[in-house]
């Protein structure tokens, strides 16, 4: 099977590329910048130019491709017109895939997206899901909600740098998952007929709110966090105010997304069925505790090495 992976340089996409190569797939990556994607070529992937914003570049790259994994996505803080362009490109991608008779199309959506159609990013995901279901392509849709990798920049680094962590007075519980585990399920799904024309969630086995994560980071790092709390009402007022002006629409959308994660809701789904279908033991899924333990262990080791080198340099100078 020959794979075309879109969004291959991203946090999730690069893990999908690595896993697919490890499993022996022929991997082609759609890229706009060959220099930025050079590491993918070093891994063994083939790089080919293409841009979803330029639909005419898509059909030629599908020659010889049997499956598409679309790991590209707009982000909550991208401008509104960026989401529109992203949707336009994905619709053309699906159309080109139909013509090329692609045998499987894997798309990553967002858990509970249907509950928030007023959020542009959620609405984009809903429209792409609908288009795939109406298409002639065998598809698989995976609902995601949060990556462990994002926790590092949002919580771990501010604690280590003694910077403030901003959280709302109420905090939703999110089932974060390691992108390597998502990649494992994604690549495995290509050889599972039962996952054709199906939609499942790929989430962690436990949901966490902001305060739980902060407590865990404090425990593993041995440092106290500086927490700044924003009342949910303030977020709502700021969101409504920024809606009034065209030039603050992007800010309003970002605040709306932040508000969703601050309502105290639970972004979780049961992984029993998908684990059984893919024949992956739930025990193989990395826990957040283990992921952060490994991260802080590496960081502390580097800091100790750095401090040792500094002390040695001072001794040499004094000598």
N, C-alpha and C positions, 0 to 999 in steps of 0.2 A: 504494500500500500504506500502510495506517495502522498505526503502531507504538505499542505500549504498553511503556514502559521502566520497569522496577522497580529500585529502588536507584539512581535517576538522580542523586542528590546525592553519591554515593560517588566514590572515586578513579577507578574504571573506568567507572561509569555515566555520569558527566558527559561523558567523552570519547566514549562511544557516542552520547549525545544530540547533541553538537556535530557529529559526523561524519554522523549520519543527517539532520540539518537541512541540512548543507552539500550532501548528495546529493539534497535535494528531497523527503524523506519527510515525511509528516504525523506529528508526534511528540506523543504524550500521555505525561506522566510521572505515575506513581502516587506521591503524596506524603502524608506525615502532617503536615508543618509547612510551610505556604505561605510563611511568612517566610523560612525557611531555604532554600527552593527558588526564591526570587524571581528569582535570576540565570538560571534555566532559562527562565522566562517572558520575560525580556529577550532571550534568544537566539532566541525564537520558538516555544518548546514550549508546549503546553497543559497546565496543571496540574489534576489531579483528585484529590480525597481518596480514600484507600483505605489499608487496613492489613491485612497478611497475618495479623496476630494477631486480627483481627476478620473472619472468613471471609464474613460476610454483606455486607461492603462491596465484595467482589470482583466478583460477577456483573454489577452495574450498570455498572461501568467498562469492561466488555468489549464493550459495544454499539458496533458500527461498527469494531471493531479486527480487523485481519487477521493480525497477528503480535505475539508477545510476546518481549521480550528481558529475561531475568531476571538482573540484575547485582547483586542483593541477596544477602547471605550473612552467616551468623554468623561470628565471629572466633575464633581459637584460645583467646583469653583471656576470651571471654564465659562467663558461668555456664552450668552444664550445662542448667538448665531453659530458658535462652534458646535453646539448640540444639534442644531438644524442641519449643518453641513455633514456631521457625523451620521445622522439618520439618512440623509440623502445618499451618502456613499454606501451605507449598508444595504439599502434597498436595491441599488444597482449591483452590488456584490451578489445578492441572492438571485437576482434576475440572471446574471451572468453564470452563476452556478447551475441554475436550471438548464440553461442552454448547453452547458458543458457536461450535463448529466453527472454531476458530482454525487458520489455514493453515500457520503455522510457529511453533515454540516453541524459542527459543535459551536454553540453560542453560550456565553456567560451572561446571565441576567442577575437581578438583585432580589434577594429574599423579601417577600411582602411588597413587591413593587406595585401590585394591583391596588394596594391600600392607599397609595399616595400618587394618583395620576396627575395631581396638580404640580408636582415637582418635575421640571423638564427632563432630568436624567432618568427618573423612574418612567416617565411617559415614553421616552425614547425606547427603553427596554421593552415596554409593553407592546409598542408598535412593531418592533422587530420580531418579538415572539409571535405576534399575530400573523405577520407576513410569512414566517417560516412554516407555521401550521397550515397556511393556505397554499404553500408551495408544493412542488412535486419532488422536493429533495427529502430523503430520509434525514431527520434532524435529531439532535439531542440538546436539550437546554438544561444547564446547571444553574441553580440559584445560589448566589454567594452573598456573604454579608460583611465580612471583615477579615483582613490578613494579619497574622502575627507580625509581619514585617512593619506594618503601619504603627504598631504599638511602640516600637523602638523609638521612632521620632516623636511620637505624641506623649509618651510617658517616661520611657527609660532614660533617654538622653537629657531631658530637662531635669530629672532627678540627679543624674550624675553631674550636670553642669550647675546645679543649684539654681535653676530657673523656675519660674512659676508655671504651674499646670492649671489651665483654666477648665473648670467643669461646671455643669449646671447643678442647681439644687436638687433636681431629679435626674436620674441617669438610666437610660435604657440598658437592658442586658443583651449583649451581642455574643454570638457563638463564633468567635474568631477561629481561624484555621490556618495552618502553615501552607504556603503556596506549593511546596513540594508535595504535600498530600493531595492537593487539588490536581496537580499534574499527574500523579499516580492514577487517580480515578479517571481522569480525562483520557489518558493514553489507553488504559485498560478498556474503557468503554467502546473503543473502536472495534474491538473483537467480540463484543457482546450484542448479538442480534436483538435481545429483549430491550435494549436501550434505544432502538430505532423509534423515532416519533414518540419520544418520552421526555418527561421533565422531572428532575429530581433536585433536591438541595444538597449542596456540599458545604457542611458547616462543622465546627468543632463539637466535641462531645459534651462540652459544658459552656454555659453562657456566663458572661462577666459584665459587671457594670464598672464605671470609671473608678469608683472607690475601691472595689475589689482588686483591680489591676494595680492601682497605686500602692495598696497594702502589700501586694505580692512583690512589687519592685522594691519597696522599702526593705522588705525582709531579705531579699536576695542580694541587694546592693549594700545593705548596712547603712543606708543614708535616709534621712527624713526628707519628705517631699514638701515643697512650698505650694499649697493649694489655694487657688483663688476661685471662689464660687460665684457664679452668675445666676440670679433668679430666673426661672423659666419665663416669668412675665416680662422681664427686660428683653429677652430674646424675641418674644412675640411682638412687643411694641416696636423694636428696631426693624423687624421683618416687615411689619405693616407700613412703617414710615418710608422705608427705602423702596417699597413698591410704587410710591407716588411719582417717582422720577425715572425717566428712561435711562439716564446715565448711572443710576444706582440699581438697575434691575439685577445685574449680576450679583451684587451684594445681598439683595433680598433673597435670591434663589439659594445662595450659600447659607444664609441664616435659616431659611426654611428647612434645608437639609439638616443643619445642626439642631434645629428644634425637634425634628423627628427622633434624633438620637438622644434627646433630653426629656422625652415624655414619660420615661419609666416603663416603656414597653419591652417585650421580650422578642428578640430576633433569634429564634431557635427552631430547629426542625429535627425530627427523628431520622437518624442515619441507618437504622437497622436494615431497611429494604435495599438501599443502594449498596451497602456493604455485602449483603447476601448475594445480590445480582452480580456484583463485580468480583466476588470471592476474595474480599479483602477483610481481614480480621480487624475489628474496631481497635484492638490493642496496638495495631500498627500505626494508628493515627497519633501524631505527636501532640502531647498535651502542652498547654501554655506554660505550665510550671517547668517542664523539661526544656522547652524552647528558651525561656528566659534564664533558666539556670545556666544553660550552655553559653548564652550571650554574656551574662555578667561574669561568668568564670573566665571567658576569653578577655573581657575588658579589664578585669582586675589583674590578670596575669600580665597584660601589656603595661598597665600602670605600674606594677611592681618592677618590671624590667626597665621602664623609663626612669623611675625613681632611683633604681640601682645605678643606671648609667649616669644620672645627674650627680649622685653622691660620689661616684668614682671620679667624675670630672673635677669636682670640687677638691677632692683629695689630691689629685694630680696637680691642680693649680697651686694649692697650699704647699705641696712638696717642692 
